[in-house]
Amino acid sequence: MFEKKLLKLLEEANMIRQEDMRNHRASYYNDYFPKLENFLFKQLDHPLFQKRNAQIVVNHFDEILPFFVSSNNDIILSYAQLLIKQPHFKEKFIEGLKKYPYKNEINDLFRCFFAGIDANIEECNRFFDHQVLSSLTTLDLNDDLYANILNLLNEEKQKDFLNLLIENHCTIPYASVEYKGNNKQIIYDHISSLLPQEQNLYDFMNFAKENPTAFAKIKEYIDHHPDQAIHSLLFKIRVLKSMDDPALEDVIRLLILDIMRNEKVNFSDITFSEGGYSNVFFIGDKVVKIGNRETKRFPNNPYIVAPLLRKELKSNGKSCFIEVTERVDTSTPANKEELYQLYKKLRDLGLIWTDIKNENVGRLRKENVIHWNENLNPSLEVLTFSSERGNSTLKAGDLVILDADFIFDEKAHHIDYANRRDINNEFEKRYEQEKKEETAKEFEKISEEHHYEMEEQRGIHR
């Protein structure tokens, strides 16, 4: 009776999915099978027949698993401990994964499974035997899932799984793996076979820094495969994935190549980091930022790093900024007084700098002008500046703002304080007090001069 009802509900769920697919509604987050969900919860929680019902569910788990979606995957969470103890669960689980319609969401199913068994390391290692691990490498799962599984495995099984992943040419999330014992050496030993399929050569190079032999091999490979190196750099840029515009990628590719020629560097000399809004590349003495900007237009001023390029690019209803400046020295932190003096200089120009912190400043290594192998003098409009404030030029060693994302005209309707209201209030209060004192001294000076003139006039008329 139970099994017959289960099969009927599976048939009904399949009909619902087919109808949703015809109407383009089917997805991991839209699918909804309430009758099947309620039935499984009721039967797996049965006080008298729970074990029997669990075995019947496992016998058909390869058919049931494809109908676990966002709305009902808590069944796995609730009953993983019960189901994993039934005979043939592993085999049926793998068969179900092979039939699963939403491959990109399998990670979510495993998340529920791991949580359901309380991420029990011993239980996981019993479940992930060689057969299961071998089957997983044929399913083209995502990097995060492979990393999660590798991190749960003991040293011997992690070694087995790493070798299986390499044999089956799977993408290995090497930087996210907590390697047991000497298992990282497996990656180093297979570098030559891993590099051609690697999407992000620069992450790989950073990963291998502690192994000089592997690091040298990757550097050499990058310099001999410029197209793959460029692809790796573009792959790092978050905003490009959402814009999906080959023409925009070509623009950035040409920009990178032009800067490399100017700086006389190789592809393997390029390093990178990530900011809150941008991906940041260091190419010789140049810093390239590509991403979104909080402040798209603001007045140019002497206290930001002089930009060689600052331009907004638009495509498919989205936009990103490209900014190129000189690299500065960030090894010596600024003290609070230095930060205030920088804030004060901007306030004297009618500007408000709100993102006041050490990470956003550095010391110039050169005079704060454009350094390029040709004479360049881009206009304010080309650099997307609204106007020019101040005409001084900072020298090497002077403190300068690296991230001009939070500089506003003092009369702007909206000023974003970047969650740093406390230091802004402190600096602004001090600035206003100093201005009052300066005004008072100026008034006192004028009064004294006026008094002196009056005394002189009286002396003449005596």
HUFEN-V469903 format. One record per backbone hydrogen bond with DSSP energy under -1.0 kcal/mol. CO is the residue of the C=O (numbers start at 0). NH is the residue of the N-H. E is the energy in kcal/mol with one decimal. If there is no record, write none. Layout:
# HUFEN-V469903
co = (CO CO)
nh = (NH NH)
e = (E E)
This chain:
# HUFEN-V469903
co = (0 1 2 3 4 5 6 7 8 9 10 11 12 13 14 15 16 17 18 19 19 20 26 27 32 33 34 35 36 37 38 39 42 48 49 50 51 52 53 54 55 57 59 59 60 63 64 68 68 71 72 73 74 75 78 79 82 85 87 88 89 90 91 92 93 94 101 102 104 104 105 106 107 108 109 110 111 112 113 114 116 119 120 121 122 123 126 128 129 130 131 132 134 135 141 142 143 144 145 146 148 153 154 155 156 157 158 159 160 161 162 163 164 165 171 172 176 179 181 182 183 184 187 189 190 194 199 200 201 202 203 205 207 210 211 212 213 214 215 216 217 218 219 221 224 225 226 227 228 229 230 231 233 238 239 244 245 246 247 248 249 250 251 252 253 254 255 256 257 258 259 259 265 266 270 272 276 277 278 279 280 281 282 284 285 286 287 288 289 290 297 299 300 302 308 310 312 314 317 319 320 321 322 323 323 324 328 334 335 336 337 338 339 340 341 342 343 345 345 346 349 351 353 356 357 359 361 362 363 366 378 379 380 386 393 394 397 399 400 405 407 408 416 419 420 421 422 423 424 425 426 427 428 429 430 431 432 433 434 435 436 437 438 439 440 441 442 443 444 445 446 447 448 449 450 451 452 453 454 455 456)
nh = (4 5 6 7 8 9 10 11 12 13 14 15 16 17 18 19 20 21 22 24 25 23 30 69 36 37 38 39 40 41 42 43 45 52 53 54 55 56 57 58 59 60 62 63 64 66 67 71 72 74 76 77 78 79 82 83 85 88 91 92 93 94 95 96 97 98 104 105 107 108 109 110 111 112 113 114 115 116 118 117 119 123 124 125 126 127 128 132 133 134 135 136 137 138 145 146 147 148 149 150 152 157 158 159 160 161 162 163 164 165 166 167 169 168 173 175 178 182 184 185 187 188 190 193 194 197 203 204 205 206 207 208 210 214 215 216 217 218 219 220 221 222 223 224 228 229 230 231 232 233 234 235 236 242 243 248 249 250 251 252 253 254 255 256 257 258 259 260 261 262 263 264 268 269 281 279 291 274 289 272 287 270 285 326 282 324 280 322 278 320 385 388 303 400 323 321 319 317 314 312 290 310 288 307 308 286 362 338 339 340 341 342 343 344 345 346 347 348 350 349 409 407 355 359 360 401 399 328 396 368 382 384 383 299 367 397 363 361 304 353 351 411 419 423 424 425 426 427 428 429 430 431 432 433 434 435 436 437 438 439 440 441 442 443 444 445 446 447 448 449 450 451 452 453 454 455 456 457 458 459 460)
e = (-2.1 -2.3 -2.4 -1.8 -2.2 -2.1 -2.0 -2.1 -2.5 -2.1 -1.8 -2.2 -2.3 -2.4 -2.2 -2.3 -2.6 -2.0 -1.5 -3.5 -1.0 -1.2 -2.4 -1.9 -2.3 -2.8 -2.1 -2.4 -2.3 -2.2 -2.6 -2.5 -1.1 -2.8 -2.5 -1.9 -1.9 -2.5 -2.4 -2.2 -1.0 -1.7 -1.2 -2.0 -2.9 -2.5 -2.3 -1.3 -1.5 -2.0 -1.4 -2.4 -2.1 -1.3 -2.7 -2.6 -1.8 -1.4 -2.2 -2.7 -2.3 -2.2 -2.2 -2.0 -1.9 -1.0 -2.0 -1.3 -1.2 -1.1 -2.2 -2.1 -2.0 -2.2 -3.3 -2.3 -2.3 -1.4 -3.7 -1.6 -1.5 -2.8 -2.4 -1.7 -2.1 -3.0 -1.9 -2.7 -2.6 -2.1 -2.2 -1.3 -1.5 -1.4 -1.9 -2.6 -2.5 -2.4 -2.7 -2.3 -1.2 -2.8 -2.1 -1.9 -2.7 -2.7 -2.1 -2.1 -2.7 -2.1 -2.5 -2.0 -2.8 -1.5 -2.2 -1.9 -1.1 -2.0 -1.6 -1.4 -1.6 -2.8 -1.2 -1.7 -2.5 -1.5 -1.7 -2.4 -2.1 -2.4 -1.7 -1.1 -2.0 -2.9 -2.3 -1.8 -2.1 -2.3 -2.3 -2.3 -2.8 -2.1 -1.2 -1.1 -2.2 -2.7 -2.2 -2.1 -2.0 -2.7 -2.3 -1.0 -1.1 -1.6 -2.5 -1.8 -2.0 -1.7 -2.0 -2.5 -2.5 -2.0 -2.5 -2.2 -2.3 -2.3 -2.4 -2.0 -2.1 -2.6 -1.3 -1.5 -1.3 -1.4 -3.0 -3.0 -1.9 -3.2 -2.4 -2.5 -3.0 -1.7 -2.2 -3.3 -2.4 -2.2 -2.9 -2.4 -2.6 -3.9 -1.2 -2.6 -1.1 -2.9 -2.8 -2.6 -2.3 -2.3 -2.9 -3.3 -2.1 -2.5 -3.0 -3.1 -1.4 -3.0 -3.0 -2.0 -2.2 -2.5 -1.9 -2.3 -3.0 -2.0 -1.7 -2.3 -2.3 -1.0 -2.3 -1.8 -2.6 -2.7 -1.7 -1.7 -1.7 -3.0 -2.7 -2.9 -2.8 -2.5 -1.9 -2.9 -1.3 -3.1 -2.4 -2.2 -2.5 -2.1 -1.7 -2.5 -3.1 -2.3 -2.6 -1.8 -3.2 -2.2 -2.6 -2.8 -2.4 -2.0 -2.7 -2.7 -2.0 -2.5 -2.2 -2.2 -2.4 -2.5 -2.5 -2.5 -2.5 -2.4 -2.6 -2.5 -2.5 -2.5 -2.5 -2.2 -2.4 -2.6 -2.5 -2.4 -2.3 -2.3 -2.2 -2.2 -2.4 -2.2 -2.0 -1.9 -1.6)
